[in-house]
Amino acid sequence: MKDGRVVVITGAGGGIGRKIVDRFLANGDRVISPDRARSSLEELATSRNAGNQLSTSCVDITDDYAVAEFAKHIGQTHGHVDVLVNCAGFYPVVSFEQMTQEQWLEVIAINLTGTFRVTHALLPLMKSRGWGRIINIGSASVFEGVVGQTHYVSAKAGIVGFTRSLAMEVGDYGITVNIVAPGLTLTEPVLSGMPQELIKTQVDLRAIKRDEQPKDLAGPVFLLCSPDADFVSGQMLVVDGGKIKH
């Protein structure tokens, strides 16, 4: 695999995004990390000490203009994009009956429409090269549903249809599109907002009985961007320790 690829990873300020950033940096790739949380991006850049190999940008993926300007900047600076990892996500908990339309739309805007918006803006920078890898971070929750997350699971189900359809459209350009779907992963929001009993229940249902860590997702994402996965597209790889089997 050639190094020095241009890799865009959204949501890089979060726990899963950071581990994905680390994996591509270790390969010698040039990583561009947009996120709307400026403080998280600053901490990421400082802690990685990757110099020019890592650049961060404060971008709200729900903002058409911000994403368009971000894509324009990448085109002017790098000329192309090799890999896009759509990792930005938002997963609040609220019962369906208590859910407002604003709450519904906010979750859809980040998890589904944001993925569309970033992909739509950057796709021309892949097509121009005749090669590209798009990885959408999904969720194993689409197989079972989750109480209090009707909006989130609906958005991630939308990612499945989006991924499969886009894969059919861009295959002739040497571009593959796939999903990596984690189970319940011990990110900071999960650790601070999820009851320990529920976390333990998830572990007990797995074939591999341990907590899922953000680093567990980095390897599968990287694999799908490697030559070993050149003939894989439109697929969902569930990474949850063997809880969901399909």
N, C-alpha and C positions, 0 to 999 in steps of 0.2 A: 504493500500500500504506500502510495506517495505521501510524504508529509507536506506540511505547509498549506494544507487546504484552508479555505475560508469557511468558518463554521459560525453560524448564528444560533444562539441558544437563548430563547426568551425565558423569562422567569428565573434567571440565573441567580437572583438574590435569595431564592428559597433553598431548602435543604436538598431536594432532589436535583435542582438545577445546578447547584454548586458542585456536586459530585460528578455530574455529566461534564461540566466545564473542566474539572481536574483531569478526567480521562482523555479528553481531546488535547489538552495542554501537554499531557505526558507523551502524546504521539507527535508533538511538534507542530500541531495545527495552530493557525491564527484564529483566535476565538473572539467573537463580538457578542457582548452580553447586554441586551436591553432589558430594562425592568423599570417599573414606575416608582420603586422604593429607592430613592437616591442614597439614603444612608446604608442600605444593604449593599448597593453597588460599590460604594466607597470602601466598605469593609472588605468586600470580595477582592477588589483590586489591590488593597494594601496587604492583605493576608497572603495572597498568591505570589506576590513579588515576581510577576511574569514579564515585566517590562512591556515592550511593544507587542509581545505575543498575545496579550489580553487587552482588549479595550472595552469599556463599558459606556452605556448611553442611557440616560433617563428618558424612557419612552412609555407612554400610556397606549397600550394596544387597542383601547376602545376609541382612540382618537384618529380619525382618517388622516388628518393633516400631519399629525406627528409621525404616523407610520410611513406616509408617503415621503416625508422629508428624511426619515431614517433610511429608507431604501435608496433614495437619491444620493445620500451621503456615501453609502456603501458602494454604489455604482461608481461614483467619482473617485473614491479612495482605493477600492480593490478591483473594480471592474467586473466582478462575478461573485457568486456564492456557490459553494460546493455542497454544503450540508446545512439544513435547517432543522432545528429541534424545537418544536412548539411545546414548551414546558410550563408556560404561565398558567396559573390556575387559581381558583377561588372556590372554597367549599364550605360555606356557612351552614349551620344547622337550624332549621325552622320547620315546624309541622306544616303540612299542606294547607290546612284550614286557616292557619295564622299567617301564611305567606301572602305578602302583598305583590301586586303586579310589578312594582318597582324592584322588589327583591328578586323576583323571577327574571326580569329583564337584565339586571346587573350580572347575575350569574351566567346567563346565556351570552351576554355581551363579552365577557372575559373568556369563558371556556370554549365557546363555539365560534361566535362571530370574530373574536380576536384572532383565533387560529386561521379563519378564512382571510381576514384582513392582512395579516403578516405574510401568509403564503401567497396571496394574490399579488402583493407588492414585490416580493422577492423572486417569484417564479421566472420572470423574464431574465433575471441574472443567472439562472441555472440553464434555461433553454439555450441561451447564447453560447454555452460551453458544450452542450450536447451530453451533459452528465449532471446528476444531482441525486441527493438523498434527502428525503423529507421524513422525519419521525415525529409523530404526534403522540404526546403522552395522554393515554386514555385512562380507563379505570375498569378493574374487574367487577366493579359494582353494577355494571350494565347487565350482568348475567343474573343478578339476584334482586336488585333494588336495595335502597337504604332508607329506613325511616328517617324523616326529617330532611331528606336531601333530594326531593323530587326534581327540583330545578337542576341540581348538579348532575344527577344521573341522566336526566333527559339531555343535557348538553353533551355528556360523554357518549351517549348513544348516537347523537348527531355526528360526533367525530367518526364513528364507525362508518356511517354512510358516506360522509365526506371523504374519508381516506380511500374507501373502495372505489368510489366514482372518479376521484382525481387520479388514482393509479391508472385507470383505464384511459384517461385523456393524455397523460404525459409519458407513457411507456415508450412511445416512438422517439422520444427525445433523450433516452438514456437515463430517465429519472424514475426512481422507485419511491413509493409512499407506503409507509407502514405505521403500525401502532405498537407501542409498548405500554401494557396495561398493568399497573401495580395493584397490589392489594393494599390493606391498611398499613401505611408506612409511617415510621416514627419520625415525622417531621416536627418542628416546634409547635405548630398549631394543633397537631394531634396530641402531643404530649401535654400541652397546657389545657386542652379543651375536651379530651376524650376520657371517659371513666376507665380506670385501670381494669375493671372487670370485663369491659367490652374488648379491650386490647387482648386480654388473656383468652377470652373466648375465641377470638380470631386465630390466635396461635394454636389452640387446641384442635382447631378444625383443619390445620395444615398437615400435609405429609411431612414437611420439614418443620419441626416444632420449635421455632424460635421467632423472635421479632423480625419484621422486615425493616431494613435500614435503607436510607437514601442511596448508599453506595451499591446496593443490590440492583439498582436500575441502570447504573452507568455502563456496566459491561454489555448487557443486552442491547442498549441503544448503540453503543460503539460497534458491536457485531453487525447490526443491520446496516451500518454505514461502511462496512468493509467489503473487499472483493469476495469474501466467503458468502455474502448474501446478495450477489449480483442478480440472481434469478428469483428473488423474493420480493413480491410487491402486493399491495392490497391486503396484507395480512395483519392479524392481531396476535402479538406475543404476550401471553399473560405471565406475569412474574409475581407470584404470590405464595411461593413455597408449596405449591401443590394443593391449594384449597379448592380452586375452581378447575375442573377437568372437562374439557370440551373438545 
